[in-house]
Every structure is written in structure tokens, then in C-alpha cells.
């Protein structure tokens, strides 16, 4: 039936069946209310929303814009006539392509039964116990599905499927850096948040106990080494100074006092005693002259 409708719309609007099939899929991913597409016959990338919003890459080609908008309306009508359920979600459907980058987000992850489309085995790649996601999407080589009720987020990179605890975040969209480390961030009521801040619940169905450290988690800071004890020579020198300055024999003769002051000055210059200690001993010795 899908092929028949694609052929009928192709004849009606003057586009190839490949272009019409592309638009049918785009409108379907937008729940029949919106679509983002990229096809040469439509002037490159563009977007459509039911109610009159229409944008195409060839923005000054009014005739093409009218034809594409008319095709989108017919695609939405054909999908609605063959749909047996409804979709719901928290994401705005959006996709973009250009160069090596690709992004696609759908409102709601549980696609309704529709006789126009064969089931895609890649759709339900997340753990089955999570049920139907509130929203799902993909960007470049990464896929994700958000489960608002379970407070879980599934992310697939290659053959690995990671499940995160979303904590208190109400997620409303994702983005991935197109340069650098390609890290993922998401929008919540707390603003822009790195995915790496969420605790990992499982990887490929195997629970992580305790939760695995996140990619951007800083390494623990090593404890500062304990201060080393002062050299033994310094301690012994200070002790000898104390013994010599406290001797009654040296304090009774002025010559011995000055000799002691000279030695104290030498210790001060070498840093063995502090200025405060020097001043205190000097005052004590001079009082004995």
C-alpha cells in the first residue's frame, strides 16, 4: 500500500517515487504534523509544519515551495488514513543533515501501527523492560531514547547500549558537539547538562555496581605529602645555641657576650634561627653586661 500511495503522489505532484517516499517517512517521523527533510528534488534541506509553515533550501523558488507544501499535506493525509493509534512525546520532531553530520529527533518513541511502513528492527534497540520511550532520536553514529516515567535514558554507540539514571532532570532535547570530543549534552529544567554527569545504570543489559565513573569525571586529587621534619643539623644547632646563651659563665663576661652575639648572627645569616629568636637572645645577653 505504501508503494501504491508513493506512486500515486508521485504522479500527482511531479516528484519521483524516491522523493515522495523520503517525504512520507519525514512526515511520519513528525507524527503527521511536521517534517524535516533533505532531498535534491525539494531544493535540499527544508522543513514543513501543518498550518502553513514551509521552508526549503531554494527559498526564492515559490513554485517549488508550493509543490512541496502540497505534497506534505497529502503525505500527512495518507498517513492519518492508515494510522491505527496516536503518538505522544515531549520532543519537537527535528532532523538535520549536512556533510558528515546527521541528527534526527522524534516526538515519542513508540511508533504507531501504520500499514504504509514495514517495521524497522533498529527502532527498538533499547532494553525491552524500559517499555516505550517518551522520545527518541539519533545524531551521527549515536542513538538515544528517553523514558520519562522510568527516569532512564538509553544511548547506543556502535554495538554498546548504555542506560543512564536521569535523576531529577526532565529532558527536552539533545545535542552533540560536532568537533572536539563529540560529547553529548541535554536540555533540562536545570539548563544545559553534560551526559557524563548522569550515573550509569547498565551497559549492554549488565548492571553496573557501583555505577561506573563517567567519562569526564576528574581523577581523584592525591593527598598532599606531610611536611618533612627539619634537618637534624638545624635542630642540634638551635639546641647548642640555646645551651650556650643560657650558660651563667658566658653571661658574666662582656667578651663572651659579644662572641655569643657573633655566633648568633652567623646562625641568623644561615637561616638556622629566626630574627625573632635572634632579637630575644640579643636582648637577654645585653641585659647581662
KAZIFEN-V288470 format. One record per backbone hydrogen bond with DSSP energy under -1.0 kcal/mol. CO is the residue of the C=O (numbers start at 1). NH is the residue of the N-H. If there is no record, write none. Layout:
[[CO;NH] [CO;NH]]
//
This chain:
[[1;5] [2;6] [3;7] [4;8] [5;9] [6;10] [7;11] [8;12] [9;13] [10;14] [16;20] [17;21] [18;22] [19;23] [20;24] [21;25] [22;26] [23;27] [24;28] [25;29] [26;30] [27;32] [28;31] [30;33] [33;50] [35;48] [37;46] [39;42] [39;44] [40;43] [44;39] [46;37] [47;55] [48;35] [49;52] [53;49] [55;47] [57;59] [58;61] [60;62] [61;65] [62;66] [63;67] [64;68] [65;69] [66;70] [67;71] [68;72] [69;73] [70;74] [71;75] [72;76] [73;77] [74;78] [75;79] [76;80] [77;81] [82;115] [94;105] [96;103] [98;101] [101;98] [102;140] [103;96] [104;138] [105;94] [106;136] [109;111] [113;84] [114;117] [120;123] [123;125] [127;130] [128;131] [133;109] [135;146] [136;106] [137;144] [138;104] [139;142] [142;139] [143;156] [144;137] [145;154] [146;134] [146;135] [147;152] [151;166] [152;147] [153;164] [154;145] [155;162] [156;143] [157;160] [160;157] [161;204] [162;155] [163;201] [163;202] [164;153] [166;169] [173;187] [175;185] [179;182] [183;177] [184;195] [185;175] [186;193] [187;172] [188;191] [191;188] [193;186] [194;197] [195;198] [199;165] [201;208] [202;163] [203;206] [206;203] [214;217] [231;235] [232;236] [233;237] [234;238] [235;239] [236;240] [237;241] [238;242] [239;243] [240;244] [241;245] [242;246] [247;251] [253;257] [254;258] [255;259] [256;260] [257;261] [258;262] [259;263] [260;264] [261;265] [262;266] [263;267] [264;268] [265;269] [266;270] [267;272] [268;271] [274;278] [275;279] [276;280] [277;281] [278;282] [279;283] [280;284] [281;285] [282;286] [283;287] [285;288] [286;289]]
//
